[in-house]
């Protein structure tokens, strides 16, 4: 680790020294004129590596893109540089829903290791924070009180979450250098979106399209905690006169675990190939690959946090029984995704969008475990002793426990096709869509003995009862979903008034098997069928090009998540269920009403009031297993949830190269039911929702004169409850990030740029959000029997420390 720190320090010194030398070389006036703003095919303005103006072909593509966007009832109006404000932190929208957008202009000023979750933390209603300079873990996120599992995430129209647990591995999806824009739809979901877990919010990200001209873009970054990232992208430009353009990029990143010990490594590839058939028809092939490895983050209880603070993490030395040892805990994850996207225009107002996709995520994970040498269980079958227990590495005859390494191997595969047809005739636009999704998942565990020095081998797993491998989770899952949607949009008064009504109908079949010894019948296999209708009504009125008011009533649904929703998991210590399936298997359902006002003139502003009701609100209570670093999930049907609030977003256009951005939200939540617990009920009715701060807000300041640029962000997040009984919480926190840099003088045809990013510049030590909720942290009295109901401790995510990152990049034509 010391060597890695030294290398990272040398990289930083080299970057800073190189920048100083180049800065003294001369002025960068010519650089400001050469790197002009251009519009990508998706309509989002951004700095294009190697962009040398806008070609005629690009202009045609933009016109095509605009005509296509206008013909789609639910697509977002992201149409060019003049529609942006706040340094790319706000974009003009006309859709009658509350939507916030971050463009590549803003993203390009942030740290190159940023994830989608850390980028959108400035958006109103979003509670998210970075875990450190680099991570490959899935995210912790809330939008208007909805947790990550209730938020739909798509990348280029592909569902980007685990199809069964809804965990999102956004660090594995796309490099930030390749993100065109990120849309956050608070309170509603696109009626044609391929998501079945999005109760009331959706995040959609798009990739920057291939450049019109051939160029290379390279970037090298180094910073705190031995962090470095190397990135290269090649754009082909138009290949001959075929209308085909493409790009491919690759990156390698690594970092030390900033708390505890261990490291993080990630390899990633993005690629795309586009073909324009006619002025209004095109096809795209999109591909991505990731392979990553990191040691495990440990998530503290409040007591752990008070004792260890920012130092809570893995141990670098082993002592017998230490399940927190670094060599026993980690993630080796990977992903593949591919999509074929097509847009065809047939004239007479008829068009078709067709996309086929496939997304795969895989492990394994590995954890430190404490295993019973005798009187344990494999599934529901007891064993007297582990096989050959006296000769096992690490065996101590004075102890009934053995330290082991658990290898949890798993994969998920989600494939599907999404078809959306449009017919625009006079004042009416009719859209009809069909989405078919097929998903499968498999998971299995093996346990291996750990020696007295912390060594272990994955050759011979632990067995019992004459060769039966120890296993707590041997699951297989299959899911098929058919979703139909019809939407009709009518325009009146020269398109100033629009009334839009539609309904989506989803039919899902999901089956799980838990193939463990002694587990039979309904405990072995569960099949569920669900039908969910989701109607919506959207009304929009534009007084003039500057003023708009909109009203909507939308619905969304969330299929129960994970194995624990349908089948029990079994403890290796007791042979009894460690989690039990839902007794009433129903999808979560949300009804939302919004009224909003938008202004686009000297400044850009959006104010929206909202109210929502949720039935069968599902919360996943996550906790560490005793004597282990692995977790177990219990899905809770918390009944009803109601919330109301107001959010605002305002941004200025550049004035003397300075843009200002501000956002904020006030929200009040109220749980509607008392929760069944241990044969009694907890008094949770009227309590505030977990992970739902009453106040949150951000301020942003951007400067960009074409040579020098910079962005400052300040975020405030109010206190958050971590239990349904509201008997434990984390305090409010304030964080600030700063990014600044300079486009350096050209060296021949090479256009270099230097960027410095400071994350958490106040070095705040804070808990950013919850990793695992619980019903109650302290002992409570049951409402029916009056018996004492013991509590369990929630776990928390520690926010990033102060981090410095320096990036030197260049474009080669």
C-alpha positions, -999 to +999 in steps of 0.1 A: +000+000+000+029+023+007+043+017-028+009+025-043+007+057-023+042+067-035+032+060-072+000+081-068+020+109-053+045+108-082+017+109-107+002+140-090+036+157-090+042+149-126+008+162-137+010+194-117+046+201-129+037+194-165+007+218-163+028+246-149+053+243-177+027+243-203+008+272-187+039+293-189+044+284-226+020+311-238-017+321-240-045+298-250-066+322-270-064+300-301-076+270-280-107+288-270-116+294-306-109+259-318-128+239-293-163+251-301-195+238-286-213+213-307-245+194-304-244+156-303-270+135-321-290+131-290-293+169-288-272+175-257-246+202-259-212+192-247-175+196-253-166+170-279-130+158-278-114+170-310-145+188-322-136+213-350-169+228-357-202+213-369-204+194-402-234+195-425-240+159-417-242+168-380-267+195-387-289+171-406-286+147-377-297+174-353-327+183-374-336+146-376-331+143-339-354+172-332-382+160-355-380+126-339-381+140-304-412+161-312-430+130-325-425+111-293-450+116-266-427+109-236-392+119-248-374+147-232-368+181-249-330+183-247-322+202-278-291+224-277-268+247-259-293+276-257-316+254-237-290+248-210-282+269-179-262+267-147-231+254-165-250+224-178-267+216-145-302+225-158-319+220-192-351+233-206-379+207-207-415+209-220-427+175-209-455+177-183-434+159-156-408+170-132-374+163-148-339+174-141-309+169-165-272+171-162-253+176-194-218+166-205-206+202-200-212+197-162-201+161-161-168+169-178-159+192-150-163+166-123-139+139-112-132+112-139-141+085-113-175+099-106-205+075-107-240+084-119-252+085-082-225+109-072-231+131-102-269+136-096-265+145-059-272+182-068-306+174-083-336+183-061-350+154-042-319+132-046-300+119-015-267+104-027-230+107-018-198+093-030-182+065-010-147+075-020-124+083-050-132+050-066-157+022-060-173-007-079-201-013-053-238-009-060-253+023-050-273+037-021-297+063-033-330+080-024-353+102-046-383+118-028-380+091-001-380+062-025-350+038-020-327+025-047-347-006-053-378+015-061-359+037-086-357+027-123-323+030-139-318+027-177-288+032-199-296+038-236-330+023-230-316-009-214-327-018-178-295-013-159-303-029-125-302-065-113-335-078-125-343-095-092-327-075-064-328-041-083-292-033-072-275-010-097-239-014-105-236+020-122-198+022-118-197-008-142-221+007-168-202+036-185-172+058-180-181+093-171-161+106-200-186+089-223-218+101-206-238+125-228-265+134-202-283+121-172-321+126-168-337+123-134-375+120-135-388+126-099-422+112-091-430+094-123-418+070-149-417+070-187-447+049-198-425+031-223-396+026-200-383-010-196-384-011-158-406-031-134-393-017-101-397+020-107-424+030-082-420+067-086-386+078-100-364+070-130-328+077-139-318+075-175-283+079-189-272+083-225-238+078-241-220+104-262-224+095-299-194+091-322-178+123-334-182+135-370-144+136-375-117+111-366-098+118-334-082+103-303-089+115-268-065+104-240-066+113-203-044+104-173-056+111-137-039+107-104-048+116-068-054+108-032-051+073-018-031+060-048-060+067-072-052+067-109-073+064-140-061+060-176-087+066-204-085+065-242-112+070-268-110+067-306-137+081-328-137+069-364-155+098-379-177+090-409-163+059-426-161+067-463-195+080-474-214+052-457-231+072-430-214+049-405-196+063-375-182+046-344-161+049-313-144+026-289-129+035-255-111+018-227-101+026-192-082+012-163-086+026-128-073+016-093-073+030-058-065+020-023-094+014+000-093+048+018-106+033+051-094+000+064-071-019+040-072-034+005-075-019-030-099-014-060-092-022-096-115-017-127-112-024-164-139-010-187-147-007-224-174+013-242-182+011-279-208+023-303-215+021-341-241+043-357-256+042-392-279+068-408-302+052-433-321+083-443-325+118-428-350+104-403-340+067-398-309+053-381-295+023-363-270+020-335-251-009-319-239-002-283-216-024-263-200-023-228-177-045-207-164-043-172-142-064-150-136-052-115-121-063-082-121-047-048-120-055-011-152-052+007-165-020+023-176-025+058-207-006+069-208+005+106-235+005+131-239+038+150-218+023+178-190+013+154-191+048+139-187+065+173-158+041+181-139+040+149-152+069+128-137+072+094-112+044+101-138+016+101-127-010+076-110-043+070-079-055+090-046-060+073-033-086+099-051-118+107-058-132+141-078-164+147-115-158+143-111-124+125-138-123+098-128-087+090-094-098+075-088-083+041-081-115+023-115-129+033-136-101+020-140-087-015-159-085-047-148-098-082-176-084-104-181-080-141-207-070-166-215-071-203-242-052-221-252-048-257-280-032-275-293-028-311-313+004-313-333+014-344-355+044-353-375+041-385-396+069-401-421+057-426-437+090-435-473+101-430-465+106-393-456+069-387-424+059-369-411+029-350-384+027-323-371-009-318-345-020-294-331-054-285-307-057-256-290-080-232-273-072-198-253-095-177-239-090-142-218-116-123-197-122-092-184-138-072-183-121-038-164-135-009-168-130+029-153-140+062-176-165+081-178-183+114-189-219+109-201-245+135-177-274+136-205-295+152-242-294+155-246-272+124-269-274+094-268-278+057-301-263+046-326-278+070-306-310+076-284-312+107-249-325+108-231-339+139-196-328+128-180-313+097-164-340+075-127-347+085-130-318+110-099-327+130-077-323+100-091-290+088-068-260+086-075-236+115-093-263+136-089-257+173-102-285+196-110-260+223-135-241+200-168-252+185-163-227+157-142-226+126-133-195+106-140-199+069-141-180+036-175-180+018-174-178-020-208-165-032-209-171-069-238-156-089-249-142-121-280-124-136-289-121-172-316-098-185-326-098-222-355-083-240-370-063-269-388-030-266-410-017-295-426+017-296-447+028-325-459+064-331-486+078-354-489+116-356-519+130-374-529+166-372-533+174-335-531+138-323-502+115-315-509+079-308-482+057-293-484+019-288-456-001-272-447-037-263-419-048-241-409-084-235-382-093-209-367-126-200-344-128-170-326-155-151-304-157-120-283-184-103-264-183-070-245-208-050-221-208-020-191-227-010-171-225+023-134-230+027-114-234+059-090-206+069-056-215+085-043-200+117-023-175+096-053-164+075-045-185+044-072-205+025-076-224-007-106-227-030-098-263-040-116-283-014-148-269+001-162-277+036-186-307+036-208-325+061-229-357+062-205-376+040-196-351+013-225-326+011-211-291+005-221-265+030-245-240+014-270-215+026-281-201-008-285-224-038-311-204-057-323-203-093-347-177-106-366-172-139-388-143-148-408-134-179-426-101-184-449-088-210-458-051-209-482-033-232-488+005-233-511+028-251-508+065-250-527+093-268-516+129-268-538+157-282-526+192-289-548+223-290-544+260-296-514+257-318-497+232-294-500+254-264-524+230-246-516+193-246-536+165-229-520+132-227-535+100-214-522+064-213-520+031-196-493+005-192-503-031-184-476-055-171-479-093-167-450-109-149-443-145-140-415-151-115-403-184-100-376-192-075-362-225-063-341-230-032-322-263-038-309-271-003-310-304+016-342-309+036-360-280+018-391-294+001-425-284-012-435-247-010-402-240+007-383-254-023-401-237-052-424-207-055-442-194-086-459-160-086-480-143-113-487-106-112-508-083-133-504-045-128-522-017-147-505+017-145-525+046-160-514+082-163-528+116-172-506+146-182-518+181-189-496+209-201-503+245-210-477+270-224-488+306-221-459+316-244-424+302-251-413+314-216-441+302-193-455+268-188-477+251-162-483+214-160-504+189-140-501+152-139-514+121-122-492+091-126-488+056-113-459+032-108-453-002-095-425-023-080-424-061-081-412-076-048-374-079-047-351-108-041-354-144-031-366-135+004-399-122-011-409-158-021-387-183-003-369-186+031-332-186+036-318-210+062-293-205+090-263-229+091-263-225+129-300-234+136-314-249+104-343-225+108-354-197+084-332-167+088-356-147+066-392-157+057-411-149+025-438-123+022-472-137+035-491-114+012-472-112-021-483-080-038-465-054-059-458-020-044-481+006-061-477+044-061-501+071-071-486+106-076-500+140-083-479+169-094-485+205-103-455+225-117-445+258-132-416+264-156-400+296-167-374+300-194-361+335-201-335+355-184-332+326-160-345+290-161-367+278-132-390+250-123-412+248-092-433+217-085-456+206-057-462+169-053-482+144-033-481+106-034-496+075-018-480+041-017-497+008-010-478-023+000-447-002+006-417-026+006-386-021+027-356-045+027-342-048+062-306-057+057-283-069+085-250-087+090-252-124+099-237-131+133-200-138+131-199-129+094-194-100+070-221-113+047-256-099+049-291-113+050-322-095+037-357-096+050-384-079+029-410-061+049-444-050+037-447-017+056-483-010+043-492+025+033-470+056+029-480+091+021-458+121+013-462+157+001-437+184-006-424+211-029-392+213-049-375+240-069-347+244-093-333+276-108-303+284-130-289+314-148-275+316-183-238+327-185-232+363-175-196+374-179-189+336-181-205+329-147-236+307-142-254+301-110-276+270-100-297+263-069-321+235-060-340+225-029-368+203-016-391+201+014-409+169+020-430+154+047-437+117+049-460+096+070-462+058+073-498+047+073-497+014+092-484-004+122-460-031+113-465-068+122-434-079+142-426-111+162-463-120+168-472-084+177-473-049+162-449-020+163-464+015+166-450+027+132-481+045+120-475+082+117-437+078+117-415+094+091-402+073+063-366+060+065-340+078+043-364+107+037-349+140+049-373+169+053-349+194+037-323+190+011-307+215-013-276+225-033-259+255-047-237+256-078-214+282-094-198+277-128-172+297-147-163+290-183-146+315-206-134+290-232-100+289-216-104+287-178-133+268-163-145+258-129-175+245-110-183+247-072-211+227-056-224+228-020-249+202-008-270+201+024-289+170+035-311+171+066-312+143+092-325+109+082-342+082+102-328+047+098-356+027+115-393+024+110-398+033+146-378+065+142-357+056+172-323+060+154-311+086+129-281+102+114-275+140+116-276+165+088-244+171+068-230+196+044-204+188+017-188+208-010-169+199-042-147+220-065-134+214-099-114+238-120-090+237-149-076+253-181-076+245-218-039+247-225-022+261-256-021+238-286+010+219-294+008+214-331-026+198-336-028+185-300-053+202-277-043+195-240-063+203-209-056+202-172-083+197-146-081+196-108-110+181-087-114+185-049-140+163-033-154+171+001-132+201+004-142+207+040-131+171+049-165+165+066-167+133+085-202+121+080-226+092+075-242+098+041-271+073+041-283+039+053-269+006+041-293-016+061-326-005+077-342-021+107-377-019+122-364-007+156-330-001+172-342-001+208-366-023+227-402-014+220-435-025+236-459-044+214-493-028+207-514-060+211-498-082+238-476-056+254-445-078+252-411-063+248-399-064+212-361-063+209-344-042+183-315-045+159-289-020+148-291-003+113-259+000+093-247+031+075-227+043+045-196+065+053-192+095+030-161+101+010-131+118+027-113+148+012-099+137-022-077+155-047-077+144-083-056+159-112-063+150-148-042+159-179-060+151-212-054+158-248-072+155-282-054+143-312-070+149-346 
